Amino acid sequence: MIIRGGGGAATNSPRLRRRCASVTFPAMALRPNLEPEPMLLNVPDEAGRLKWPDIFGNDHPVELEIGAGKGTFLLGIAQAIPEHNFVGIEWARAYAEFAADRLRRHQQTNARIVHGEASWWVRCHIPDASLFALHIYFPDPWPKARHHKRRLIQLPFLKEVHRILVPGGKLRLVTDHADYFAHMQEVLNGQTDLKVVPFESPVALKPGAPEGSIVGTNFERKYIAEGRTFHAAMAVKPE
Ligand SMILES: C[S@@+](CC[C@H](N)C(=O)[O-])C[C@H]1O[C@@H](n2cnc3c(N)ncnc32)[C@H](O)[C@@H]1O
């Protein structure tokens, strides 16, 4: 079931309200007795664009992961780079709650999880020039041609990426899906706001990471075990 919500100052025209309506999956706990609070950010639609220092209590650089899943990458990078803040957006409530509970158990105070749809959340809540990096790893590939329009990486989305990154901020993409990667490259090469550069790892991999790891996510580990090939791209907002 898809539930749509919305309203408030940021969404006060019917058209904007439709564009900014949250889309959520029903809850389906992955573990009993999860305690996602206080790491699960509860942002009302009407909150508009956020001020990161209000959330983290400091003005450290902020990095965002879209499609954080169970939070494996987010927890790892938040532990590795304590002088940065991290936010993960996850569409599936069960995963968002699991990841937030995991951050709470590790007392990872420089990271938060948001339950929401990323393109809506970015547009409605992320301030201009406020992100040091954006991580998108193994996004849903939507393989059927009639579903390609649902793919996250599209030209209008890259406009938003350019808006939210600080000058010098980096977008990193990794996928196992060759056709989606070809689409990503086409979209990246069809714009001039972001400069395509060779991919660099966002963080040193943990000791014991399986051979072939690039970023250290849950799906990456699963796909390495299946012998899949990965494709990675990076783009920078010019200074
Ligand atoms: C294939 S999984 C990858 C998860 C994680 N990045 C990893 O590599 O283990 C894709 C994740 O993105 C989430 N997702 C898909 N579309 C999304 C969207 N529009 N906004 C937020 N999350 C999304 C899915 O719920 C799922 O957890």
The ligand as a Tripos MOL2 file, in Angstrom:
@<TRIPOS>MOLECULE
LIG
   27    29     1     0     0
SMALL
NO_CHARGES

@<TRIPOS>ATOM
      1 C1         19.2050   -2.2310   -3.8670 C.3       1 LIG1
      2 S1         18.9610   -1.4700   -2.3320 S.3       1 LIG1
      3 C2         20.6110   -0.8840   -1.9150 C.3       1 LIG1
      4 C3         20.7450   -0.5300   -0.4530 C.3       1 LIG1
      5 C4         22.1480   -0.0450   -0.0450 C.3       1 LIG1
      6 N1         22.5070    1.1560   -0.7570 N.3       1 LIG1
      7 C5         23.1680   -1.1250   -0.2890 C.2       1 LIG1
      8 O1         23.9440   -0.9940   -1.2410 O.co2     1 LIG1
      9 O2         23.1520   -2.1200    0.4650 O.co2     1 LIG1
     10 C6         18.1560    0.0310   -2.7850 C.3       1 LIG1
     11 C7         17.6120    0.7480   -1.5740 C.3       1 LIG1
     12 O3         17.1630    2.0300   -1.9670 O.3       1 LIG1
     13 C8         15.8940    2.2640   -1.3990 C.3       1 LIG1
     14 N2         15.2170    3.1970   -2.3130 N.ar      1 LIG1
     15 C9         14.8120    2.9570   -3.5740 C.ar      1 LIG1
     16 N3         14.2680    4.0490   -4.1150 N.ar      1 LIG1
     17 C10        14.3500    5.0230   -3.1680 C.ar      1 LIG1
     18 C11        13.9520    6.3610   -3.1220 C.ar      1 LIG1
     19 N4         13.3660    6.9450   -4.1830 N.pl3     1 LIG1
     20 N5         14.1660    7.0550   -1.9900 N.ar      1 LIG1
     21 C12        14.7680    6.4830   -0.9150 C.ar      1 LIG1
     22 N6         15.1690    5.2040   -0.9120 N.ar      1 LIG1
     23 C13        14.9730    4.4800   -2.0210 C.ar      1 LIG1
     24 C14        15.2400    0.9060   -1.3350 C.3       1 LIG1
     25 O4         14.1970    0.8510   -0.3810 O.3       1 LIG1
     26 C15        16.4230    0.0140   -0.9560 C.3       1 LIG1
     27 O5         16.6100   -0.0670    0.4300 O.3       1 LIG1
@<TRIPOS>BOND
     1     1     2 1
     2     2     3 1
     3     2    10 1
     4     3     4 1
     5     4     5 1
     6     5     6 1
     7     5     7 1
     8     7     8 2
     9     7     9 1
    10    10    11 1
    11    11    12 1
    12    11    26 1
    13    12    13 1
    14    13    14 1
    15    13    24 1
    16    14    15 ar
    17    14    23 ar
    18    15    16 ar
    19    16    17 ar
    20    17    18 ar
    21    17    23 ar
    22    18    19 1
    23    18    20 ar
    24    20    21 ar
    25    21    22 ar
    26    22    23 ar
    27    24    25 1
    28    24    26 1
    29    26    27 1
@<TRIPOS>SUBSTRUCTURE
     1 LIG1         1 GROUP 0 **** ****
